[in-house]
Amino acid sequence: MDFSVRKGEFCVLLGPSGSGKSTLLNIIGGIDTPDSGYVSINGDELEDMDETGLTRYRRKHLGYVFQSYNLIPNLNVKENIETGAFLSDDALNVDEMIETLGLTEHRHKLPNQLSGGQQQRVSIGRAIVKNPDILLCDEPTGALDYNTSKEILALIENINQKYGNTIIMVTHNEAIRLMADHVIRLRDGVVRHDEVNEHKVSAVDLDW
């Protein structure tokens, strides 16, 4: 496969289970190593980095949002988000991030006191507060109901517009492609289609 993603784009990797979406995301994230070829970020090739360099790359340039929230159970909302800020030399304001996430009234609650959608908001906040160049999202709405999924997608859309992070999202949900700038369709580890979306739809107008 051969493709590029522009800075600030909202890119969706779309395909059925087993198409290679999550593996590709892990390769971009420096977690998995490709059998051949290379990944270049701002001209730096990941294959040239040793483990220390990859760790620095992930810490400095990447934010991760997964289907499972992976929050620290004995830390409250603000403290969980602060763990992301501690990893950055150029972190965003934590209190402003909590407000953007719509979590101000929940800031002192522990994860087990939150709904699934609220926990995913905290997970997104922890990733974004680092102010990463690239936000990698692996099925971030996969465990959520329809209305909560749309809320999370609207939040990710708002973050992309407000902070300008490049977002690469894995999904098998066809509707989500409509809100993306760039759609890459995968099947059996191959890029089937690589297309720019000329007529984006807002997250709140999605339906599936």
VODOKE-509712 format. One record per residue (C-alpha): residue number from 1; residue in one letter; chain; x, y, z. Coordinates in pm, 1 decimal, padded with zeros to 6 digits. Layout:
{NUM, A, A, {X, Y, Z}},
...
% end
This chain:
{1, M, A, {00000.0, 00000.0, 00000.0}},
{2, D, A, {00110.7, 00352.5, -00074.7}},
{3, F, A, {-00068.4, 00664.4, 00047.3}},
{4, S, A, {-00011.7, 00991.9, 00226.9}},
{5, V, A, {-00209.5, 01193.8, 00480.3}},
{6, R, A, {-00178.7, 01571.3, 00492.5}},
{7, K, A, {-00121.7, 01766.8, 00811.0}},
{8, G, A, {-00449.8, 01858.3, 00979.8}},
{9, E, A, {-00657.5, 01608.0, 00783.6}},
{10, F, A, {-00928.2, 01389.3, 00930.2}},
{11, C, A, {-00851.9, 01056.3, 00762.2}},
{12, V, A, {-01063.9, 00741.5, 00796.5}},
{13, L, A, {-00925.8, 00391.8, 00740.7}},
{14, L, A, {-01235.8, 00198.0, 00639.5}},
{15, G, A, {-01281.4, -00173.5, 00593.5}},
{16, P, A, {-01427.2, -00496.1, 00733.1}},
{17, S, A, {-01274.5, -00698.5, 01015.0}},
{18, G, A, {-00948.3, -00858.1, 00903.3}},
{19, S, A, {-00874.7, -00598.2, 00635.5}},
{20, G, A, {-00562.3, -00474.0, 00813.7}},
{21, K, A, {-00692.0, -00145.3, 00958.4}},
{22, S, A, {-00565.7, -00186.5, 01315.6}},
{23, T, A, {-00236.0, -00338.8, 01200.3}},
{24, L, A, {-00180.7, -00037.6, 00974.7}},
{25, L, A, {-00263.9, 00197.9, 01260.4}},
{26, N, A, {-00013.1, 00017.8, 01484.4}},
{27, I, A, {00253.8, 00046.4, 01212.6}},
{28, I, A, {00190.1, 00421.6, 01184.7}},
{29, G, A, {00211.3, 00436.9, 01564.4}},
{30, G, A, {00546.9, 00261.3, 01573.9}},
{31, I, A, {00399.0, -00030.4, 01771.1}},
{32, D, A, {00425.1, -00287.8, 01489.5}},
{33, T, A, {00700.0, -00310.1, 01227.8}},
{34, P, A, {00615.3, -00356.2, 00858.2}},
{35, D, A, {00766.1, -00651.3, 00671.4}},
{36, S, A, {00893.5, -00409.2, 00408.2}},
{37, G, A, {00863.6, -00047.1, 00304.7}},
{38, Y, A, {00859.2, 00249.6, 00539.3}},
{39, V, A, {00648.8, 00507.2, 00721.1}},
{40, S, A, {00763.8, 00868.1, 00696.1}},
{41, I, A, {00640.5, 01136.0, 00938.2}},
{42, N, A, {00747.7, 01488.6, 00843.5}},
{43, G, A, {01038.8, 01334.3, 00655.2}},
{44, D, A, {01156.5, 01109.9, 00942.0}},
{45, E, A, {01139.0, 00738.3, 00859.0}},
{46, L, A, {01031.7, 00514.4, 01146.9}},
{47, E, A, {01248.9, 00225.3, 01027.8}},
{48, D, A, {01559.4, 00438.1, 01098.7}},
{49, M, A, {01464.9, 00478.9, 01467.2}},
{50, D, A, {01586.1, 00251.6, 01747.0}},
{51, E, A, {01354.0, 00162.5, 02036.1}},
{52, T, A, {01448.7, 00479.8, 02224.7}},
{53, G, A, {01377.1, 00686.8, 01916.0}},
{54, L, A, {01040.6, 00516.9, 01863.3}},
{55, T, A, {00946.8, 00576.4, 02226.6}},
{56, R, A, {01037.4, 00944.0, 02188.0}},
{57, Y, A, {00837.4, 00960.5, 01862.6}},
{58, R, A, {00527.4, 00808.9, 02025.1}},
{59, R, A, {00559.5, 01031.5, 02328.9}},
{60, K, A, {00619.0, 01354.5, 02140.6}},
{61, H, A, {00407.1, 01321.0, 01828.7}},
{62, L, A, {00122.8, 01073.1, 01891.6}},
{63, G, A, {-00198.5, 01048.4, 02088.9}},
{64, Y, A, {-00394.3, 00722.7, 02108.7}},
{65, V, A, {-00766.1, 00661.1, 02155.5}},
{66, F, A, {-00878.8, 00298.5, 02169.2}},
{67, Q, A, {-01212.3, 00120.6, 02190.5}},
{68, S, A, {-01127.8, 00029.8, 02550.4}},
{69, Y, A, {-01080.1, 00339.9, 02763.2}},
{70, N, A, {-00773.0, 00227.0, 02964.1}},
{71, L, A, {-00827.9, 00487.5, 03235.7}},
{72, I, A, {-00643.7, 00466.4, 03568.5}},
{73, P, A, {-00921.2, 00356.0, 03809.0}},
{74, N, A, {-00797.9, 00535.5, 04122.9}},
{75, L, A, {-00747.3, 00872.1, 03949.1}},
{76, N, A, {-01032.6, 01115.9, 03887.7}},
{77, V, A, {-01119.2, 01275.6, 03553.6}},
{78, K, A, {-00878.1, 01567.8, 03588.0}},
{79, E, A, {-00593.7, 01347.6, 03712.0}},
{80, N, A, {-00638.6, 01097.7, 03427.6}},
{81, I, A, {-00617.7, 01379.3, 03173.2}},
{82, E, A, {-00315.1, 01525.1, 03351.7}},
{83, T, A, {-00125.7, 01197.7, 03295.5}},
{84, G, A, {-00128.3, 01288.9, 02926.4}},
{85, A, A, {-00014.2, 01644.1, 02995.4}},
{86, F, A, {00285.3, 01516.1, 03193.6}},
{87, L, A, {00413.8, 01341.7, 02877.5}},
{88, S, A, {00435.6, 01663.3, 02677.9}},
{89, D, A, {00664.5, 01964.3, 02665.1}},
{90, D, A, {00385.5, 02163.7, 02498.8}},
{91, A, A, {00068.2, 02045.5, 02673.4}},
{92, L, A, {-00265.8, 02217.6, 02634.9}},
{93, N, A, {-00443.2, 02370.0, 02934.5}},
{94, V, A, {-00603.7, 02085.1, 03131.5}},
{95, D, A, {-00897.1, 02290.4, 03263.5}},
{96, E, A, {-00974.8, 02422.7, 02914.0}},
{97, M, A, {-00958.8, 02066.9, 02780.9}},
{98, I, A, {-01204.5, 01945.7, 03046.7}},
{99, E, A, {-01443.7, 02223.8, 02945.8}},
{100, T, A, {-01408.0, 02135.5, 02574.9}},
{101, L, A, {-01489.1, 01774.6, 02665.0}},
{102, G, A, {-01803.2, 01880.8, 02851.5}},
{103, L, A, {-01674.4, 01721.8, 03172.3}},
{104, T, A, {-01644.5, 02020.2, 03405.3}},
{105, E, A, {-01911.3, 01896.6, 03647.9}},
{106, H, A, {-01752.4, 01548.9, 03647.2}},
{107, R, A, {-01389.6, 01656.8, 03693.9}},
{108, H, A, {-01357.9, 01502.0, 04041.9}},
{109, K, A, {-01531.3, 01171.3, 03962.1}},
{110, L, A, {-01351.9, 00837.4, 03931.6}},
{111, P, A, {-01388.1, 00630.9, 03610.9}},
{112, N, A, {-01636.4, 00386.4, 03769.6}},
{113, Q, A, {-01867.4, 00682.1, 03838.8}},
{114, L, A, {-01885.3, 00773.6, 03468.5}},
{115, S, A, {-02085.7, 00641.1, 03173.5}},
{116, G, A, {-01908.3, 00474.3, 02881.8}},
{117, G, A, {-01933.0, 00789.5, 02672.6}},
{118, Q, A, {-01790.6, 01002.4, 02953.4}},
{119, Q, A, {-01502.4, 00760.8, 02999.9}},
{120, Q, A, {-01426.6, 00778.7, 02627.3}},
{121, R, A, {-01426.3, 01159.4, 02653.1}},
{122, V, A, {-01164.7, 01135.2, 02928.2}},
{123, S, A, {-00962.5, 00896.9, 02710.2}},
{124, I, A, {-00976.2, 01145.9, 02421.1}},
{125, G, A, {-00882.7, 01431.9, 02654.4}},
{126, R, A, {-00582.1, 01241.6, 02786.4}},
{127, A, A, {-00461.5, 01186.2, 02428.3}},
{128, I, A, {-00530.9, 01538.3, 02300.7}},
{129, V, A, {-00396.8, 01733.7, 02600.4}},
{130, K, A, {-00047.8, 01622.4, 02492.9}},
{131, N, A, {-00107.1, 01841.5, 02185.3}},
{132, P, A, {00007.4, 01560.0, 01954.5}},
{133, D, A, {00069.2, 01609.3, 01584.8}},
{134, I, A, {-00128.7, 01293.2, 01510.1}},
{135, L, A, {-00425.9, 01141.9, 01692.8}},
{136, L, A, {-00471.8, 00770.5, 01622.7}},
{137, C, A, {-00823.3, 00640.7, 01694.4}},
{138, D, A, {-00894.4, 00266.4, 01680.2}},
{139, E, A, {-01274.2, 00212.5, 01667.9}},
{140, P, A, {-01330.2, 00481.7, 01935.1}},
{141, T, A, {-01709.3, 00442.1, 01916.2}},
{142, G, A, {-01714.0, 00064.1, 01883.1}},
{143, A, A, {-01838.6, 00000.6, 02238.2}},
{144, L, A, {-02087.6, 00289.3, 02248.3}},
{145, D, A, {-02454.5, 00324.1, 02159.2}},
{146, Y, A, {-02575.7, 00527.2, 01860.7}},
{147, N, A, {-02636.3, 00863.0, 02030.3}},
{148, T, A, {-02319.4, 00846.4, 02241.0}},
{149, S, A, {-02120.1, 00748.2, 01931.4}},
{150, K, A, {-02241.3, 01059.3, 01752.1}},
{151, E, A, {-02149.0, 01274.2, 02052.1}},
{152, I, A, {-01795.8, 01130.6, 02051.7}},
{153, L, A, {-01761.1, 01179.1, 01676.1}},
{154, A, A, {-01877.7, 01540.4, 01711.0}},
{155, L, A, {-01619.8, 01590.4, 01985.8}},
{156, I, A, {-01339.8, 01448.3, 01767.2}},
{157, E, A, {-01460.0, 01669.5, 01480.8}},
{158, N, A, {-01450.2, 01975.7, 01709.9}},
{159, I, A, {-01101.3, 01888.8, 01834.5}},
{160, N, A, {-00973.3, 01851.9, 01477.7}},
{161, Q, A, {-01113.0, 02195.1, 01389.9}},
{162, K, A, {-01005.4, 02365.1, 01714.2}},
{163, Y, A, {-00652.1, 02229.7, 01754.3}},
{164, G, A, {-00561.4, 02122.6, 01399.5}},
{165, N, A, {-00434.0, 01776.1, 01491.0}},
{166, T, A, {-00409.7, 01521.0, 01212.3}},
{167, I, A, {-00660.9, 01246.9, 01292.3}},
{168, I, A, {-00641.1, 00891.4, 01158.7}},
{169, M, A, {-00943.1, 00684.5, 01259.2}},
{170, V, A, {-01002.8, 00314.1, 01204.9}},
{171, T, A, {-01365.3, 00211.3, 01160.2}},
{172, H, A, {-01588.3, -00039.1, 00982.9}},
{173, N, A, {-01882.5, 00203.8, 01003.6}},
{174, E, A, {-01953.1, 00326.5, 00649.5}},
{175, A, A, {-02139.9, 00636.1, 00772.6}},
{176, I, A, {-01831.0, 00781.6, 00945.2}},
{177, R, A, {-01653.3, 00819.4, 00609.9}},
{178, L, A, {-01894.2, 01103.1, 00526.0}},
{179, M, A, {-01743.4, 01332.6, 00792.7}},
{180, A, A, {-01381.6, 01267.9, 00690.6}},
{181, D, A, {-01156.1, 01475.8, 00465.5}},
{182, H, A, {-00984.0, 01164.7, 00335.1}},
{183, V, A, {-01107.9, 00804.8, 00309.9}},
{184, I, A, {-00881.7, 00503.7, 00257.6}},
{185, R, A, {-01065.5, 00174.9, 00196.7}},
{186, L, A, {-00877.7, -00141.7, 00285.1}},
{187, R, A, {-00939.0, -00508.0, 00201.4}},
{188, D, A, {-00702.2, -00795.7, 00278.9}},
{189, G, A, {-00416.0, -00558.6, 00352.8}},
{190, V, A, {-00453.2, -00369.2, 00024.2}},
{191, V, A, {-00575.7, -00015.1, -00043.9}},
{192, R, A, {-00888.4, -00053.9, -00259.4}},
{193, H, A, {-00975.8, 00316.1, -00281.0}},
{194, D, A, {-00795.7, 00633.4, -00174.7}},
{195, E, A, {-01029.9, 00928.5, -00207.8}},
{196, V, A, {-01076.5, 01285.5, -00092.1}},
{197, N, A, {-01423.9, 01367.8, 00035.7}},
{198, E, A, {-01539.0, 01680.3, -00145.6}},
{199, H, A, {-01872.1, 01704.3, 00038.0}},
{200, K, A, {-01821.1, 01649.3, 00409.2}},
{201, V, A, {-02115.6, 01594.2, 00642.3}},
{202, S, A, {-02110.5, 01715.6, 01001.7}},
{203, A, A, {-02099.7, 01443.9, 01267.7}},
{204, V, A, {-02437.4, 01550.2, 01405.6}},
{205, D, A, {-02596.7, 01482.7, 01063.9}},
{206, L, A, {-02462.5, 01128.3, 01030.8}},
{207, D, A, {-02711.8, 00842.1, 01031.3}},
{208, W, A, {-02670.7, 00466.4, 01031.9}},
% end
